[in-house]
Amino acid sequence: MKKILKIISSVKGAESKSTQLADAVIEKLTAQYPGTSVKVKDLSREPYPHFHEGHLKVYRGMGEVAQEAVAEVEKVSDEAINELMSADIIVIGVPIYNFNIPSTLKAWLDHVMRAGKTFSYASGQKEGLVTNKKVYLAVSSGAIYSEGPMQAYNFAVPYLEASLGFIGITDISTFWAEGCDMPGYKETALQKAIERVAV
């Protein structure tokens, strides 16, 4: 039995290919681990506040901040971190918008990448504190970014791998539904991606 955290970052709702691909990953996981629970975090419906001056002051202890503001910032961040820490497996739906991840997913990362909570320099070296997690990235894109001439424009997957790796999550598998806007590819892109899912 596992605890899965499913993160949706597409704005397209049920039509989203990244969400459908994430669902396919979860279907295989729940078949492999009977009794598994799934917590859904839909960032298009429940977005985290984008990073602002108050977050910087609270997270880094810079300047004076009203206690009420500190409490609110920490509450939201702590909630996101607790959800992450409680999960055994994280499945993230990642549509590529303008070569990168959605801003709502970046905002979520800004709340979970927090010194003293998910990473530390206490030993003098960077240490990721989020351990023993498995991440599946369910990526969709209009063009083909995993290889070929557009690969240089794929900032989404390397950014997520680097960010998650920084906090200690290095066991990451990526599945692509790509070419979703390209004739000759879009007709079968999602189905082929689902067929390649292995957990």
Number of C-alpha atoms within 10 A of each C-alpha: 12 16 17 24 23 23 22 27 29 26 16 12 15 10 10 18 27 30 28 21 28 25 18 18 22 23 12 13 18 18 10 13 13 10 11 14 14 17 13 12 17 19 19 18 13 11 15 20 15 14 14 8 8 17 22 13 14 19 17 11 10 12 9 10 13 9 10 9 13 16 12 12 18 16 12 14 23 16 13 18 20 12 15 18 19 12 19 16 21 23 26 25 28 31 29 23 14 12 18 19 22 19 16 22 23 18 16 21 19 17 22 23 21 17 16 13 16 20 18 17 11 10 7 7 8 13 17 21 17 20 15 13 17 16 21 21 24 28 24 29 26 17 18 21 22 17 9 8 9 12 13 11 13 19 15 19 19 11 14 19 18 13 17 21 16 19 22 19 19 19 14 16 15 15 22 25 28 26 20 19 14 14 9 10 17 17 13 14 21 20 14 14 19 19 10 12 19 11 10
